[in-house]
Amino acid sequence: MKSNKIRSVPILSVLLLIGLGVLIVFGFFTLREHTVNAAQQPLLDDKVLEEKALAAAQFDGLQGTPIAKVAVHMTLAEWLKLVDAELGTGAAHFGLTPDMPVYILAMRGDVISRMHEPPRPGHSEPERYDNITIVLDAITGNLMWVSSARASFSMPISVPYASYP
């Protein structure tokens, strides 16, 4: 009897260790596949992205429809280079990577600032701009960046007034 109990304990331990090893290997490959799939997710359709960008622009002050617009796809790193910015040290923690695909919709039109700041000195009305640029995550459609500038400043993505049919 004693010899059977002694042999069954090591065999059970060996089987448990083999089972644990299989679970670890399976977990590694599942995690690796999930990470690869996340990087290769399909982009949202351009029409969906444009609708989301227009909604964001109107929320942020675009009055009506734009008189001209240019849509561009690029990586987050390319966008940041255009606006002379860079990812912070903890950006990856928030899912922001240089190769992240973004959708930019740059528009010309009447934009009334919705910023919660007082008007410029000598003015009683909110700031008005002639353009707005919206940057979305091209996979999720989430808003990443909004900027507007006065006519005397250049836009990150050039939009001539005659580009809209």
VOFI-527961 format. One record per residue: x, y, z negated of N, C-alpha, C, CB in turn; residue in one letter. Coordinates in steps of 0.2 Angstrom, whole numbers, padded with zeros to 4 digits, always signed. Glycine has a CB too. Layout:
N
XYZXYZXYZXYZa;...
END
This chain:
165
+0004-0006+0000+0000+0000+0000+0004+0006+0000-0005+0000-0006m;+0009+0006-0004+0013+0012-0004+0017+0014+0002+0019+0012-0010k;+0019+0009+0006+0022+0010+0012+0018+0013+0017+0025+0003+0015s;+0011+0011+0017+0006+0014+0022+0005+0021+0021+0000+0010+0022n;+0005+0023+0014+0004+0030+0013+0010+0035+0014+0002+0031+0005k;+0016+0032+0013+0022+0036+0015+0022+0037+0022+0028+0032+0012i;+0020+0032+0026+0021+0033+0034+0015+0037+0036+0021+0026+0037r;+0009+0037+0033+0004+0041+0036+0005+0049+0035-0003+0039+0033s;+0008+0051+0030+0009+0058+0028+0014+0061+0033+0012+0059+0021v;+0020+0058+0035+0024+0061+0040+0021+0061+0047+0031+0057+0040p;+0017+0056+0049+0014+0055+0055+0008+0061+0056+0010+0048+0056i;+0005+0062+0050+0000+0067+0050+0003+0074+0051-0005+0067+0044l;+0009+0075+0047+0012+0081+0048+0015+0083+0055+0018+0081+0043s;+0018+0077+0058+0020+0078+0065+0015+0080+0070+0024+0071+0067v;+0009+0076+0069+0003+0078+0073+0001+0085+0072-0003+0073+0072l;+0001+0088+0066-0001+0095+0065+0004+0099+0068-0002+0096+0057l;+0010+0098+0067+0015+0102+0070+0015+0102+0078+0022+0100+0068l;+0013+0097+0081+0012+0096+0088+0006+0100+0090+0012+0089+0091i;+0001+0099+0086-0005+0103+0088-0004+0111+0087-0011+0101+0083g;-0001+0113+0082+0001+0120+0081+0005+0123+0087+0004+0121+0074l;+0010+0119+0089+0014+0121+0095+0010+0122+0101+0020+0115+0096g;+0006+0117+0102+0001+0118+0108-0003+0124+0108-0003+0111+0109v;-0006+0125+0102-0010+0132+0101-0005+0138+0102-0013+0132+0094l;+0001+0138+0100+0005+0144+0101+0007+0145+0108+0012+0143+0097i;+0009+0139+0112+0010+0140+0119+0004+0142+0123+0013+0133+0122v;-0002+0139+0121-0008+0141+0125-0010+0148+0123-0014+0137+0122f;-0009+0151+0117-0010+0158+0115-0005+0162+0119-0009+0159+0108g;+0001+0160+0120+0006+0164+0123+0004+0165+0131+0013+0161+0123f;+0002+0160+0134+0000+0160+0141-0006+0164+0142+0000+0153+0144f;-0011+0163+0137-0017+0167+0138-0016+0174+0137-0022+0164+0132t;-0012+0176+0132-0010+0183+0131-0007+0186+0137-0006+0184+0125l;-0002+0182+0140+0002+0185+0146-0003+0186+0151+0007+0180+0147r;-0008+0181+0153-0012+0182+0158-0017+0188+0157-0016+0175+0159e;-0019+0189+0151-0023+0195+0150-0020+0201+0151-0026+0194+0142h;-0013+0202+0149-0009+0208+0150-0008+0209+0157-0003+0207+0146t;-0007+0204+0161-0006+0204+0168-0012+0206+0172-0003+0198+0171v;-0018+0203+0170-0024+0205+0173-0026+0212+0171-0030+0200+0170n;-0025+0215+0165-0026+0222+0163-0023+0226+0168-0025+0223+0156a;-0017+0225+0170-0013+0229+0174-0015+0229+0181-0005+0227+0174a;-0019+0224+0183-0021+0223+0190-0028+0224+0191-0019+0216+0192q;-0031+0227+0186-0039+0228+0186-0040+0232+0193-0041+0231+0180q;-0046+0231+0196-0048+0235+0202-0050+0242+0200-0053+0231+0205p;-0048+0246+0204-0050+0253+0203-0058+0254+0204-0046+0258+0208l;-0060+0259+0201-0067+0261+0203-0068+0264+0210-0070+0266+0197l;-0074+0263+0213-0075+0265+0219-0074+0273+0219-0082+0263+0222d;-0071+0276+0225-0070+0283+0226-0077+0287+0225-0067+0284+0232d;-0082+0284+0227-0089+0288+0226-0090+0288+0219-0094+0284+0230k;-0090+0283+0215-0091+0283+0208-0086+0288+0204-0090+0276+0205v;-0080+0288+0206-0075+0292+0203-0077+0299+0204-0068+0290+0205l;-0078+0301+0211-0080+0308+0212-0086+0310+0208-0082+0308+0220e;-0091+0306+0208-0097+0308+0204-0095+0309+0197-0103+0302+0204e;-0091+0305+0194-0089+0306+0187-0085+0313+0186-0085+0300+0184k;-0081+0314+0191-0076+0320+0191-0081+0326+0192-0071+0320+0196a;-0086+0326+0196-0090+0332+0197-0094+0333+0191-0095+0331+0203l;-0097+0328+0188-0100+0329+0181-0096+0332+0176-0103+0322+0179a;-0090+0330+0176-0085+0332+0171-0084+0340+0172-0079+0328+0170a;-0083+0341+0179-0082+0348+0181-0087+0353+0179-0080+0349+0188a;-0093+0350+0180-0099+0354+0179-0100+0355+0171-0106+0351+0182q;-0099+0350+0168-0099+0351+0160-0094+0356+0158-0098+0344+0157f;-0088+0356+0161-0083+0361+0159-0083+0368+0162-0076+0358+0160d;-0089+0369+0166-0090+0376+0168-0091+0377+0176-0084+0380+0166g;-0090+0372+0180-0091+0373+0187-0098+0374+0188-0089+0366+0191l;-0100+0380+0192-0107+0382+0193-0109+0379+0200-0107+0390+0193q;-0114+0375+0200-0116+0372+0206-0112+0367+0209-0118+0377+0211g;-0111+0367+0215-0107+0362+0219-0100+0366+0221-0110+0359+0225t;-0095+0362+0222-0089+0366+0224-0089+0368+0231-0083+0361+0223p;-0086+0373+0233-0086+0375+0240-0080+0372+0244-0085+0383+0240i;-0075+0369+0240-0070+0365+0244-0067+0360+0238-0064+0370+0246a;-0065+0354+0241-0062+0349+0236-0057+0345+0240-0068+0345+0233k;-0053+0342+0236-0048+0337+0238-0047+0332+0233-0041+0341+0240v;-0048+0326+0235-0047+0320+0230-0041+0316+0232-0053+0315+0231a;-0037+0314+0227-0031+0311+0228-0030+0305+0222-0025+0316+0227v;-0027+0300+0224-0025+0294+0220-0018+0295+0219-0027+0287+0223h;-0015+0294+0213-0008+0293+0211-0007+0290+0205-0005+0300+0212m;-0001+0289+0203+0000+0286+0196+0000+0292+0191+0007+0283+0196t;+0000+0290+0185+0000+0295+0179+0007+0299+0179-0001+0292+0172l;+0012+0295+0181+0019+0298+0181+0019+0304+0186+0024+0293+0182a;+0016+0302+0192+0016+0307+0198+0012+0313+0196+0014+0304+0204e;+0007+0312+0193+0003+0318+0191+0006+0322+0185-0004+0316+0188w;+0009+0319+0181+0013+0323+0175+0019+0327+0178+0015+0318+0170l;+0022+0324+0183+0027+0327+0187+0025+0334+0190+0031+0323+0192k;+0019+0333+0193+0016+0339+0197+0015+0345+0192+0010+0337+0200l;+0012+0343+0186+0011+0348+0181+0016+0349+0176+0004+0346+0177v;+0022+0347+0177+0028+0348+0173+0027+0346+0166+0030+0355+0173d;+0024+0340+0165+0023+0337+0158+0026+0330+0158+0015+0336+0157a;+0025+0327+0152+0028+0320+0152+0024+0316+0146+0035+0320+0150e;+0024+0309+0147+0021+0305+0142+0025+0306+0135+0021+0298+0144l;+0021+0306+0130+0024+0307+0123+0027+0300+0121+0019+0309+0118g;+0031+0300+0116+0034+0293+0114+0029+0288+0112+0039+0295+0108t;+0023+0290+0109+0018+0285+0107+0013+0284+0113+0015+0287+0101g;+0014+0286+0119+0008+0286+0124+0006+0278+0125+0011+0289+0130a;+0011+0274+0125+0009+0267+0127+0005+0264+0122+0016+0263+0127a;+0005+0266+0115+0001+0264+0110-0007+0266+0112+0003+0268+0103h;-0008+0271+0116-0015+0273+0118-0016+0270+0125-0015+0280+0117f;-0012+0266+0128-0013+0263+0134-0011+0267+0140-0021+0262+0135g;-0007+0273+0139-0005+0277+0144+0002+0275+0146-0005+0284+0141l;+0002+0273+0152+0009+0271+0155+0010+0274+0162+0009+0263+0156t;+0017+0275+0163+0018+0279+0169+0015+0276+0176+0026+0279+0170p;+0014+0270+0176+0011+0267+0182+0003+0267+0182+0014+0260+0183d;+0000+0270+0177-0007+0270+0177-0010+0273+0183-0009+0273+0170m;-0015+0270+0186-0018+0274+0192-0023+0279+0190-0021+0269+0196p;-0022+0285+0192-0027+0291+0191-0030+0293+0197-0023+0296+0187v;-0036+0296+0196-0040+0299+0202-0040+0307+0200-0047+0296+0203y;-0038+0311+0205-0038+0318+0204-0043+0321+0209-0031+0321+0205i;-0048+0325+0206-0052+0329+0211-0051+0336+0209-0060+0327+0209l;-0048+0340+0214-0047+0347+0213-0052+0350+0217-0039+0349+0216a;-0055+0356+0215-0061+0359+0218-0060+0367+0217-0067+0357+0215m;-0063+0370+0222-0063+0377+0222-0071+0379+0221-0061+0380+0229r;-0072+0384+0218-0079+0386+0216-0079+0391+0211-0084+0380+0215g;-0085+0392+0208-0086+0397+0203-0086+0393+0196-0093+0401+0204d;-0081+0395+0192-0080+0391+0186-0080+0396+0180-0074+0387+0186v;-0085+0395+0176-0085+0399+0170-0083+0395+0164-0093+0402+0168i;-0078+0398+0161-0074+0395+0155-0079+0393+0150-0069+0399+0152s;-0079+0386+0148-0083+0384+0142-0078+0383+0136-0086+0377+0144r;-0072+0386+0136-0068+0385+0131-0071+0389+0125-0061+0388+0132m;-0070+0387+0119-0072+0390+0113-0067+0395+0111-0074+0385+0107h;-0066+0400+0115-0061+0405+0113-0064+0412+0115-0054+0404+0117e;-0062+0417+0111-0065+0424+0113-0063+0426+0120-0062+0429+0108p;-0067+0431+0123-0065+0433+0130-0058+0437+0129-0070+0438+0132p;-0055+0438+0135-0049+0441+0135-0050+0448+0133-0046+0442+0143r;-0044+0452+0130-0045+0458+0128-0048+0463+0133-0038+0461+0125p;-0052+0467+0132-0055+0472+0136-0061+0469+0140-0050+0474+0141g;-0063+0462+0139-0068+0459+0143-0073+0456+0138-0066+0453+0147h;-0080+0457+0139-0085+0454+0135-0088+0447+0137-0090+0459+0134s;-0086+0445+0143-0089+0439+0146-0084+0434+0146-0092+0440+0153e;-0086+0427+0146-0081+0422+0147-0077+0422+0153-0085+0415+0147p;-0071+0419+0152-0066+0419+0158-0069+0416+0164-0060+0416+0156e;-0068+0419+0170-0070+0415+0176-0064+0413+0180-0075+0420+0181r;-0065+0408+0184-0060+0405+0188-0062+0403+0195-0056+0399+0184y;-0058+0402+0199-0060+0400+0206-0059+0393+0207-0057+0404+0211d;-0057+0389+0202-0055+0382+0204-0055+0378+0197-0048+0381+0207n;-0055+0371+0198-0055+0367+0192-0052+0360+0195-0062+0366+0189i;-0048+0357+0191-0045+0351+0193-0047+0346+0187-0037+0351+0194t;-0049+0340+0189-0051+0334+0185-0047+0328+0186-0059+0333+0185i;-0044+0325+0181-0040+0319+0181-0044+0314+0177-0033+0320+0179v;-0045+0308+0181-0049+0302+0178-0044+0296+0178-0055+0301+0181l;-0045+0292+0173-0042+0285+0173-0046+0282+0179-0043+0281+0166d;-0042+0280+0184-0045+0277+0190-0048+0270+0189-0040+0276+0196a;-0046+0267+0183-0049+0260+0182-0056+0261+0178-0044+0256+0178i;-0056+0265+0173-0061+0266+0168-0066+0272+0170-0059+0266+0161t;-0063+0277+0173-0067+0283+0175-0067+0288+0169-0074+0281+0177g;-0063+0286+0164-0063+0291+0158-0059+0297+0160-0059+0287+0152n;-0061+0302+0157-0058+0309+0158-0052+0309+0154-0063+0315+0156l;-0046+0312+0158-0040+0312+0155-0037+0320+0155-0035+0308+0159m;-0039+0324+0159-0037+0330+0160-0041+0335+0164-0030+0330+0164w;-0042+0341+0161-0046+0346+0164-0042+0353+0164-0053+0347+0161v;-0041+0356+0170-0038+0362+0170-0041+0367+0175-0030+0361+0172s;-0041+0373+0174-0043+0379+0178-0038+0384+0178-0051+0381+0176s;-0038+0388+0184-0033+0393+0184-0036+0399+0188-0027+0391+0187a;-0034+0405+0186-0036+0411+0190-0034+0410+0197-0033+0418+0187r;-0037+0414+0202-0035+0414+0209-0028+0415+0210-0039+0419+0213a;-0024+0419+0206-0017+0421+0207-0013+0416+0205-0016+0427+0203s;-0015+0410+0202-0011+0405+0200-0012+0399+0205-0012+0402+0193f;-0006+0395+0206-0007+0389+0211-0010+0383+0207+0000+0387+0214s;-0014+0379+0211-0017+0373+0208-0012+0367+0209-0023+0371+0212m;-0012+0363+0205-0007+0357+0205-0008+0353+0212-0009+0352+0199p;-0015+0352+0214-0016+0349+0220-0020+0355+0225-0021+0343+0220i;-0016+0357+0230-0019+0363+0234-0025+0361+0237-0013+0365+0239s;-0030+0366+0237-0036+0365+0240-0038+0372+0244-0042+0364+0234v;-0037+0371+0250-0039+0377+0255-0046+0378+0255-0036+0376+0262p;-0049+0384+0255-0056+0386+0255-0059+0382+0261-0057+0393+0255y;-0056+0381+0266-0060+0378+0272-0060+0371+0273-0056+0381+0278a;-0058+0367+0267-0057+0360+0268-0064+0356+0267-0052+0358+0262s;-0069+0360+0264-0075+0356+0263-0080+0357+0269-0078+0359+0256y;-0083+0352+0271-0087+0352+0277-0093+0356+0276-0089+0345+0280p;
END
